[in-house]
Amino acid sequence: MAQKGVQLDRETFSCSICLDLLKDPVTIPCGHSYCMTCIKKVWDEVEKKKKIHSCPQCGKTFKPRPALVKSLMFADLVEQLKKTELQAAPADHCYAGPEDVACDVCTGRKLKAIKSCLVCVISYCEKHIKLHYESAAFEKHKLVAPSKKLQENICSRHDEVMKIFCRTDQQSICYLCTTDEHKGHETVPAAAERTEKQKELEVRRLNIQQRIQDREKDVKLLQQEVEAINGSADKAVEDSEKMYTELIRLIQKRSSDVKQQVRSQQETEVSRVKELQEKLEQEIAELKRKDAELEQLSHTEDHNQFLHNYPSLSALSESTHSSSINIGPLRYFEDVTAAVSETRDKLQDILREEWTNISLRVTEEDVLLSPSEPKIRAGFLKYSCEITLDPNTAHRYLLLSEGKRKVTLMEQQQSYSDHPDRFSEWWQVLSRESLTGRCYWEVEWRGGGVYVAVAYKNISRAERFGVNDKSWSLRCDANSYKFLHNKVQTVLSGPQSSRVGVYLDHRAGILSFYSVSETMTLLHRVQTTFTQPLYAGVYFFHSNGDSAELIKLK
């Protein structure tokens, strides 16, 4: 309640002219009090206009002009009120800072404005805005959030509030502008234009919100795709490691088996040889003993004794090895080594071939940027692109349709201006649009035949499509198809059709040509690396009247 009392006292001792506390208060004859400087300024203006002095509040007139004397009692009361207000002064956060909108009515340290009036073109704090809420005279005033740009609502030419919008010049104006520089223009009240624009704004917001929802769905799908890619890659790594580990184990087992078999066979063969060796050594010892006995007998001097002992010593035992041992080259297990070497070479070849296959499979897993090539026409149509022909590249005997989608070979030269991009030697033309990413288009041809091609922009203007490394072309006539690139020609087979579909995945380096009828048949596919953007091309080689059209796909 104390706060309420302070506010009432302040209103009592406020000047109705400046709306602030009285300064050097004076009371005029009718009883109303004002700041001396305020009432003096008002009456000075009245004298200039030669009007009668009056009270700004009650309108009572005075003649002559009353003398102004400071009211000491009012001055004392105002000073006491100021001291009271100092005790109940607003907190620092209520005062306007450098970034805040300040109240235009406050004197001294200004309070923060809580509203700006578009009619008064003034910003008010909580105290000074009260009159707008309490007085019926301010009902039609437009209050908005505090703004530092109120002066932008004032016409710089007429110093009037701009309440009108000129649709002709798309700008806000005042009512006086409609009588001079905007006279005859389509004008409407700014509020009405705001209503229309508000409707457009809501529609745009709905579109934006829908796009946000769509993009959020896309982001969610992409996140799911990332998770799927990571999961699939982790499983592929795990499975491949498992399979390669199994393969390594199998090779190690086979190595162990070969080692075991070789050692076993080695042991068998060595044992057999050593057994024979022992028998031979025994036979040698026996022969040496017999030889020693015979030598001793040969030295016997007694003839009778010699003849008596000779029969028993001359008899030899049967040999343990009837035939002589014939040792060949020492190559006992070389065949095993050769067999293992052969297996190793075969395995290396298989691994080398399969590694290429595996590597290609890995690089083909470009989930988003290079999906697999579509299988049906509906899938290709998702990548259909609008292509028009560039007249600056057309040979002078080629006539382009008005929409630049159809080209016809003519008997007479066309009146094309000179241009560095124009083909000079061959009846061919390139598209205006460059082709990157994934694109699909179809060419409908009539007459003797046509080359459907793609090429880099910097292809020589004196060369035809397919005879260099900067262009790829498919020759179509009534009987056959041929593919030509860098002077290498490939004869193709496929159903004859007057419509050719071309699919390009620039990033993946894929270029495919299709025969299009009720079904699509692949004629030829190129797998390479494209180093520049490509352009669609058409080249005629037959006779006048032949035509080709880039079909507008739905």
C-alpha atoms as one frame of an Amber mdcrd trajectory, in Angstrom:
protein
   0.000   0.000   0.000   2.935   2.330   0.694   4.012   1.926  -2.931   0.532
   2.891  -4.104   0.595   6.042  -1.933   3.873   7.228  -3.425   2.418   6.909
  -6.930  -0.666   8.991  -6.032   1.432  11.758  -4.458   3.692  11.878  -7.506
   0.734  12.373  -9.832  -0.475  15.210  -7.572   2.836  17.020  -7.803   3.521
  16.373 -11.478   3.408  18.948 -14.232   0.688  18.139 -16.755   2.851  19.589
 -19.516   6.108  17.606 -19.070   4.489  14.849 -16.962   7.423  14.983 -14.530
   7.731  16.307 -10.976   7.273  20.055 -10.698  10.429  22.118 -11.046  10.231
  25.628  -9.589   6.458  25.124  -9.200   4.109  28.054  -9.855   0.341  28.237
  -9.335  -1.683  30.316 -11.811  -4.919  32.109 -10.866  -7.186  29.149 -11.724
  -5.355  27.019  -9.118  -3.441  24.648 -11.396   0.283  24.314 -10.923   3.065
  23.912 -13.490   6.821  24.017 -13.798   7.767  27.653 -14.244   9.706  26.925
 -17.434   6.885  24.768 -18.879   4.043  27.284 -18.467   6.305  30.137 -19.477
   7.212  28.324 -22.705   3.529  27.642 -23.466   2.523  31.258 -22.914   5.486
  32.571 -24.936   4.179  30.530 -27.901   0.676  31.935 -27.303   2.018  35.488
 -27.449   3.787  34.782 -30.729   0.462  33.669 -32.211  -1.265  36.674 -30.629
  -3.727  34.531 -28.741  -5.153  34.825 -25.231  -3.274  33.195 -22.371  -5.132
  30.255 -20.863  -4.701  27.272 -18.530  -3.553  24.148 -20.442  -5.780  21.980
 -18.208  -9.074  23.849 -17.605  -8.831  26.368 -20.453  -9.616  29.414 -18.294
  -8.311  32.596 -19.951  -6.324  35.377 -18.364  -5.957  38.928 -19.475  -3.361
  40.279 -19.020  -0.734  37.548 -18.692  -0.460  36.566 -14.982   2.816  37.107
 -13.217   4.578  33.849 -12.279   5.794  33.457  -8.693   7.468  30.320  -7.322
   5.275  28.429  -4.861   7.503  27.743  -1.865   5.093  25.284  -0.268   4.804
  23.193  -3.455   8.567  23.314  -3.886   9.074  21.992  -0.354   6.525  19.211
  -0.855   8.169  18.199  -4.134  11.556  17.964  -2.418  10.072  15.734   0.299
   8.494  13.526  -2.391  11.831  13.208  -4.152  13.453  12.011  -0.922  10.649
   9.470  -0.471  11.082   8.222  -4.042  14.802   7.820  -3.551  14.047   5.303
  -0.819  11.742   3.430  -3.206  13.831   3.961  -6.336  13.660   1.309  -9.059
  16.288  -1.413  -9.009  19.218  -0.951 -11.362  17.882  -3.607 -13.725  14.819
  -1.366 -14.329  16.973   1.385 -15.804  17.742   1.370 -19.520  21.173   0.145
 -20.517  23.052   0.688 -23.813  21.251  -2.219 -25.478  17.787  -1.376 -24.083
  15.065   0.891 -25.424  14.773   3.853 -23.045  11.576   5.630 -22.073  11.324
   8.884 -24.048   9.349  10.619 -21.287  11.654   9.946 -18.329  14.067  12.726
 -17.370  17.404  12.127 -15.766  18.246   8.449 -15.621  15.725   6.792 -17.933
  13.806   3.616 -17.204  13.456   0.725 -19.645  10.575   1.095 -22.052   7.990
  -1.662 -21.960   6.003  -0.494 -24.992   6.415   1.713 -28.050   3.479   3.569
 -29.589   3.386   3.638 -33.382   0.998   6.631 -33.315   2.883   8.769 -30.805
   6.219   7.449 -32.133   7.380   7.373 -28.510   8.529   4.572 -26.178   7.128
   4.433 -22.627   8.204   2.864 -19.355   5.725   1.137 -17.054   4.813   4.408
 -15.332   4.371   6.601 -18.383   2.443   4.010 -20.418  -0.426   4.015 -17.898
  -2.245   6.865 -19.617  -2.507   4.786 -22.816  -4.283   2.048 -20.878  -6.497
   4.346 -18.771  -7.591   7.064 -21.214 -10.149   6.401 -23.947  -8.337   8.928
 -26.127  -5.539   6.395 -26.692  -7.715   3.382 -27.546  -6.784   3.467 -31.234
  -3.078   3.856 -30.577  -0.999   0.866 -31.654   1.291  -0.395 -28.891   4.134
  -2.746 -29.817   7.215  -4.212 -28.158   9.877  -1.591 -27.402  11.673  -0.599
 -30.594  14.629   1.629 -31.426  13.420   1.902 -35.007  10.296   3.988 -34.456
  11.616   6.760 -36.663  11.544   4.326 -39.575   7.743   4.590 -39.365   7.935
   8.350 -40.026   7.955   9.594 -43.623  11.251  11.432 -44.129   9.618  13.716
 -46.676   6.400  14.729 -44.924   7.223  13.918 -41.288   4.004  11.880 -41.033
   3.405   8.349 -39.770   3.489   5.877 -42.666   0.183   4.031 -42.507  -0.150
   3.211 -46.207   1.635   0.619 -48.374   2.367   1.265 -52.054   2.109  -2.036
 -53.891   3.470  -0.469 -57.074   6.784   0.468 -55.453   6.604  -2.094 -52.626
   7.235   0.423 -49.842   5.507   2.076 -46.893   4.337   5.676 -47.363   2.280
   8.325 -45.574  -1.077   9.654 -46.716   0.579  12.780 -48.225   2.789  10.603
 -50.457  -0.347   9.393 -52.252  -0.923  12.915 -53.555   2.499  13.478 -55.120
   5.211  10.926 -56.012   2.928   7.891 -55.465  -0.131   9.452 -57.093  -1.984
   6.902 -59.249  -0.136   3.961 -57.658  -1.923   0.969 -56.189  -2.035   1.731
 -52.464  -3.704  -0.002 -49.536  -3.683   0.513 -45.757  -0.519  -0.937 -44.241
  -2.694  -3.068 -41.943  -4.500  -4.593 -44.941  -1.206  -5.346 -46.680   0.092
  -6.851 -43.458  -2.953  -9.130 -43.346  -2.260 -10.357 -46.877   1.425 -10.795
 -46.233   0.625 -12.532 -42.958  -1.398 -15.101 -44.888   1.514 -15.605 -47.293
   3.839 -15.860 -44.317   1.719 -18.589 -42.761   1.725 -20.525 -46.049   5.495
 -20.170 -46.286   5.896 -21.241 -42.692   3.785 -24.312 -43.381   5.980 -25.098
 -46.391   9.123 -24.551 -44.355   7.797 -26.671 -41.501   6.898 -29.406 -43.978
  10.387 -29.225 -45.451  11.846 -29.353 -41.955   9.813 -32.480 -41.229  10.893
 -33.995 -44.552  14.535 -33.168 -43.908  14.327 -34.494 -40.356  12.933 -37.726
 -41.794  15.789 -37.743 -44.307  18.307 -37.156 -41.516  16.751 -40.000 -39.544
  16.893 -42.250 -42.600  20.507 -41.253 -43.191  21.329 -42.025 -39.582  19.680
 -45.412 -39.990  21.679 -45.835 -43.198  24.905 -45.008 -41.322  24.027 -47.558
 -38.668  23.181 -50.127 -41.345  26.443 -49.420 -43.213  28.484 -49.686 -40.021
  26.686 -52.872 -38.984  27.070 -54.442 -42.415  30.743 -53.412 -42.632  31.477
 -54.798 -39.163  29.778 -58.088 -40.063  31.633 -58.259 -43.403  34.966 -57.694
 -41.641  34.118 -60.252 -38.966  32.924 -62.846 -41.494  35.866 -62.279 -43.857
  38.334 -62.561 -40.984  36.629 -65.767 -39.898  36.709 -67.234 -43.405  40.301
 -66.175 -44.035  41.230 -67.639 -40.655  39.549 -70.902 -41.692  41.420 -70.756
 -44.982  44.714 -70.154 -43.177  43.957 -73.040 -40.832  43.194 -75.285 -43.790
  46.456 -74.294 -45.487  48.332 -74.853 -42.226  46.660 -78.251 -41.849  47.548
 -79.186 -45.414  51.114 -78.032 -44.749  51.179 -80.161 -41.598  49.725 -83.149
 -43.506  52.352 -82.842 -46.238  55.090 -82.523 -43.626  53.787 -85.580 -41.762
  53.476 -87.659 -44.924  56.940 -86.665 -46.123  58.475 -87.473 -42.747  56.607
 -90.783 -42.547  57.677 -91.734 -46.041  61.170 -90.507 -45.227  61.272 -92.788
 -42.191  59.993 -95.790 -44.168  62.449 -95.295 -47.004  65.404 -94.648 -44.684
  64.505 -97.754 -42.613  64.333 -99.937 -45.752  67.618 -98.596 -47.054  69.328
 -99.022 -43.686  68.051-102.611 -43.409  69.513-103.418 -46.799  72.649-101.540
 -45.831  73.059-103.704 -42.687  72.630-106.919 -44.705  75.195-105.756 -47.195
  77.588-104.811 -44.434  77.114-108.315 -42.873  77.766-109.902 -46.251  80.885
-107.773 -46.668  82.145-108.888 -43.236  81.473-112.521 -44.131  83.253-112.155
 -47.461  86.210-110.494 -45.771  86.436-113.369 -43.271  86.218-115.935 -46.115
  88.848-114.018 -48.050  91.183-114.069 -45.026  90.722-117.848 -44.618  91.414
-118.438 -48.312  94.458-116.194 -48.116  95.714-118.216 -45.138  94.993-121.466
 -47.033  96.933-120.185 -50.008 100.020-120.038 -47.820  99.722-123.730 -46.649
 102.846-125.640 -47.748 101.419-129.114 -47.156  99.709-130.150 -50.388  97.566
-132.785 -48.784  96.320-130.426 -46.096  95.598-127.729 -48.717  93.548-130.154
 -50.807  91.764-131.471 -47.740  90.658-127.987 -46.514  90.035-126.316 -49.843
  86.547-127.756 -50.563  85.107-126.480 -47.284  86.645-123.011 -47.648  85.924
-122.391 -51.310  82.114-122.658 -50.942  80.436-119.150 -50.751  77.068-118.350
 -49.113  74.185-116.858 -51.231  74.374-113.065 -51.710  71.746-110.972 -49.847
  71.284-108.670 -52.874  71.271-110.549 -56.111  71.675-107.517 -58.399  73.871
-104.526 -58.112  72.339-101.429 -56.537  71.865 -98.630 -59.094  71.482 -95.214
 -57.341  69.807 -92.532 -59.470  69.970 -88.685 -59.046  69.189 -87.591 -55.495
  65.655 -86.226 -56.190  63.525 -88.192 -53.815  60.908 -85.577 -52.735  61.332
 -82.922 -55.438  57.990 -83.971 -56.961  56.325 -83.134 -53.659  57.891 -79.664
 -53.731  56.802 -79.216 -57.338  53.247 -80.269 -56.489  53.105 -77.850 -53.530
  54.592 -75.106 -55.711  51.950 -75.745 -58.343  49.218 -75.601 -55.702  50.672
 -72.371 -54.351  50.686 -70.781 -57.817  47.096 -71.817 -58.454  46.028 -70.501
 -55.077  47.807 -67.192 -55.704  46.052 -66.867 -59.061  42.689 -67.589 -57.474
  43.314 -65.148 -54.642  44.500 -62.495 -57.092  41.412 -62.873 -59.275  39.068
 -63.085 -56.335  40.718 -60.105 -54.660  39.868 -57.979 -57.697  36.296 -59.233
 -57.474  36.163 -58.609 -53.717  37.698 -55.142 -54.109  35.118 -54.201 -56.740
  32.335 -55.446 -54.507  33.658 -53.268 -51.672  33.887 -50.116 -53.818  30.432
 -50.757 -55.259  28.953 -50.432 -51.779  28.331 -46.703 -52.336  24.954 -46.794
 -50.693  23.748 -43.227 -51.211  25.802 -41.619 -53.944  26.034 -44.548 -56.354
  23.198 -46.999 -55.894  22.887 -49.944 -58.193  21.706 -49.219 -61.713  17.901
 -49.384 -62.020  16.358 -52.509 -63.508  13.108 -51.113 -64.926  12.218 -47.909
 -66.751  10.342 -46.483 -63.772  13.577 -46.657 -61.813  15.473 -44.793 -64.541
  12.805 -42.102 -64.733  13.633 -41.098 -61.159  16.891 -39.704 -62.559  15.387
 -38.089 -65.666  16.827 -34.645 -66.393  15.714 -31.761 -68.585  18.197 -31.380
 -71.449  18.153 -28.782 -74.237  20.509 -28.357 -77.168  23.001 -25.502 -77.321
  22.624 -23.527 -80.592  26.147 -22.141 -80.130  27.531 -25.653 -80.691  25.247
 -26.712 -83.570  26.768 -27.259 -87.015  25.392 -24.807 -89.577  23.433 -27.574
 -91.379  21.520 -28.459 -88.215  18.162 -26.844 -87.432  17.047 -26.697 -83.792
  13.395 -26.597 -82.809  11.954 -23.665 -80.901  12.259 -25.517 -77.607  15.841
 -26.570 -78.452  14.969 -30.235 -77.864  14.782 -31.441 -81.482  17.503 -31.221
 -84.142  17.116 -31.889 -87.885  19.751 -32.262 -90.611  18.951 -29.721 -93.381
  20.017 -29.185 -96.997  20.764 -25.489 -96.470  23.031 -23.825 -93.966  21.353
 -22.042 -91.078  22.119 -18.413 -90.294  24.016 -19.036 -87.072  26.464 -16.416
 -85.863  30.130 -17.250 -85.484  30.963 -18.875 -82.166  34.086 -20.673 -80.877
  31.945 -23.564 -79.556  30.385 -24.340 -82.954  31.246 -27.665 -84.659  32.756
 -26.885 -88.039  33.404 -30.256 -89.698  30.742 -32.714 -88.540  26.944 -32.548
 -88.266  26.762 -32.618 -84.495  25.568 -30.615 -81.502  26.006 -30.665 -77.686
  23.563 -29.967 -74.901  23.435 -26.666 -73.060  23.331 -28.390 -69.656  26.314
 -30.139 -68.104  25.715 -33.617 -66.698  27.054 -34.755 -63.341  25.716 -37.060
 -60.668  23.066 -39.529 -61.874  21.153 -38.616 -65.038  18.844 -40.364 -67.475
  17.498 -39.143 -70.810  15.992 -40.630 -73.961  16.581 -39.785 -77.627  13.948
 -40.483 -80.302  15.514 -40.601 -83.777  14.072 -40.684 -87.295  15.673 -41.323
 -90.697  18.796 -43.195 -91.754  20.677 -43.151 -88.488  22.219 -41.130 -85.682
  24.986 -41.200 -83.094  23.770 -40.716 -79.513  26.754 -39.469 -77.530  28.225
 -37.829 -74.453  31.374 -35.702 -74.505  33.487 -33.293 -72.499  32.991 -29.601
 -73.237  36.553 -29.197 -74.503  36.245 -31.774 -77.304  37.825 -30.543 -80.521
  35.268 -28.774 -82.759  36.883 -30.441 -85.781  36.451 -34.027 -84.492  33.367
 -36.204 -84.424  32.082 -38.047 -81.411  33.811 -41.322 -80.563  37.147 -40.834
 -82.338  38.919 -39.454 -79.264  39.203 -40.093 -75.531  36.841 -37.206 -74.739
  33.624 -38.678 -76.139  31.565 -41.885 -76.111  28.933 -42.583 -78.772  26.379
 -45.180 -79.824  25.677 -45.464 -83.547  22.087 -46.387 -84.347  20.692 -47.280
 -87.747  17.934 -49.516 -89.061  20.024 -52.689 -88.899  22.628 -52.465 -86.168
  24.207 -50.777 -83.167  27.874 -49.899 -82.777  29.741 -48.318 -79.885  32.678
 -46.025 -80.585  35.255 -44.543 -78.191  38.794 -43.348 -78.890  38.596 -44.794
 -82.433  37.776 -48.282 -81.106  34.514 -49.613 -82.529  32.459 -52.400 -80.944
  29.618 -54.105 -82.826  26.601 -54.631 -80.572  23.469 -56.737 -80.695  20.037
 -55.857 -79.415  16.432 -55.216 -80.435  16.047 -52.415 -82.948  14.216 -49.360
 -81.647  13.903 -45.701 -82.632  14.366 -44.676 -79.006  17.617 -44.899 -77.044
  17.887 -44.438 -73.287  21.134 -43.155 -71.752  21.960 -43.627 -68.057  24.920
 -41.815 -66.496  26.353 -42.195 -63.010  29.175 -39.688 -63.268  30.682 -40.369
 -59.846  30.665 -44.134 -60.300  31.988 -43.801 -63.859  29.051 -45.721 -65.385
  27.588 -44.922 -68.815  24.884 -47.252 -70.174  22.931 -47.265 -73.435  19.538
 -48.955 -73.668  17.164 -49.880 -76.458  13.774 -48.585 -75.299  10.480 -50.020
 -76.501   7.913 -51.828 -74.371  10.886 -53.064 -72.391  14.433 -51.806 -71.865
  17.385 -53.800 -73.173  20.962 -52.981 -72.254  23.048 -52.447 -75.396  26.372
 -51.417 -73.886  27.802 -50.331 -70.543  31.005 -48.348 -69.966  32.918 -48.474
 -66.679  35.542 -45.736 -66.511  36.556 -42.600 -64.626  35.067 -39.296 -65.779
  37.348 -36.347 -65.079  35.040 -33.527 -66.263  31.309 -32.799 -66.502  29.705
 -34.435 -69.545  27.350 -33.025 -72.181  24.769 -34.938 -74.210  25.422 -34.977
 -77.950  23.871 -35.946 -81.296  25.723 -36.597 -84.555  24.164 -37.296 -87.974
  25.959 -39.312 -90.621  23.263 -40.257 -93.139  21.014 -37.895 -95.097  18.982
 -34.706 -95.004  15.773 -34.872 -93.034  17.196 -37.125 -90.331  16.177 -35.904
 -86.892  16.648 -36.607 -83.212  14.633 -35.350 -80.265  15.385 -35.265 -76.554
  12.144 -36.661 -75.161  10.513 -34.800 -72.286  10.070 -37.545 -69.718   7.275
 -37.514 -67.142
